[in-house]
Structures are given as structure tokens and as C-alpha cells.
């Protein structure tokens, strides 16, 4: 096989493996899981880390699919390619593009669940109570 075809296969396999790792990391960071429930900040960071892995996985799949699509388009418009050996975009390319965009979108949503930084405002003070001048409390 051609070197570019082997590289696209390797990128897709890496994308699938990264997607599996990202899924396991993101599941541990979900609020409904009992794992790491004592520290919510670490739990949210695990979800964000899973989102980053999903984005990297989606980018690897997008690069592989687009690279192969570019190869198909160049071969299609090449005048030296025989007509009976020309390929067109198939459903696998469209599924690859859709899957990579969904992986990037899902990873972005997970990254948006980043814990907000705690703001340290000065403690609030209550209003002072007015002392009654007569010394009697009326109801």
C-alpha cells in the first residue's frame, strides 16, 4: 500500500484508541459516578481532560479523512488516471467527517464543564441593629 494510505490508517487507529481512552477518562469525571466523589474539582478536571482527549481524537480522524479525500479528489481530476479506476467520495468519507466533527463537538462540550475559579470576596457584614432609646421592646 502507498505510504499516505498507511498513514491515514494509522491516524484512524490512533483516533479510535484515543476515543476509547477519552471515553473512560470522561466517564470517571461525570457527576453521576461514585469514583472520586470526595473531590469535585478533581472530578471536573477529569471530565475536562477527557474532553481534550476527545478533541485530539476528532482532529486525528479529521486529518485522516480529509487526507484520503484529498487523495481521491486529486486522482479523480488527474488526466492520466484511467476512467475505470477513478474513485468518488463514498459514504465512509462522509461518515468519517461527521464522526470527527461530533467528537470535536463533544470534546468541546466536556471542556466547557471546567470548574469555575473560586472568587474570594470579603465576608459580608450585616446591618447593625438599632438600639431602642426607651429601653423597652414593643411587640
C-alpha positions, -999 to +999 in steps of 0.1 A: +000+000+000+010+036-005+026+055+023-002+080+025-028+052+028-008+036+056-005+069+074-043+075+072-050+041+085-026+047+114-043+080+122-077+064+122-065+036+145-049+062+168-082+082+167-102+051+177-078+043+206-077+079+218-115+079+217-117+049+239-093+063+264-111+097+263-144+079+270-130+061+300-114+093+314-146+113+308-168+087+324-148+089+356-153+127+356-191+125+353-211+138+382-232+107+384-202+084+390-192+075+425-155+075+416-136+105+431-167+119+447-149+134+476-131+160+455-154+177+430-126+199+415-105+168+405-136+151+392-144+181+369-108+183+358-110+146+347-140+155+326-121+184+310-091+161+304-114+136+287-128+164+265-093+173+255-086+137+245-118+136+225-108+168+207-074+153+198-091+121+187-115+140+165-087+160+150-068+128+141-099+114+124-105+147+106-069+148+093-070+112+082-104+115+064-095+148+048-062+135+036-077+105+020-105+127+005-078+149-010-061+119-024-093+107-040-101+142-055-066+146-069-068+111-085-102+119-099-091+151-117-058+137-128-060+133-166-036+104-166-058+083-144-079+058-164-116+064-163-124+030-150-101+033-120-113+067-107-129+068-073-155+092-060-164+102-024-181+074-007-202+071+024-172+062+045-157+096+039-189+114+049-192+092+080-156+100+089-162+137+086-194+135+106-178+114+133-148+136+137-169+167+139-191+151+165-160+140+185-146+176+184-180+190+194-185+166+223-149+172+235-156+210+234-188+205+255-168+185+280-142+212+281-169+238+288-176+220+321-144+234+335-148+243+372-150+280+378-124+296+399-135+304+434-137+342+439-127+353+474-150+382+483-147+398+517-172+384+542-205+402+542-214+422+573-249+425+585-265+458+592-261+470+628-293+468+649-306+500+662-308+502+699-341+514+712-339+547+731-365+539+757-351+505+767-385+488+762-392+463+734-425+468+718-442+439+700 
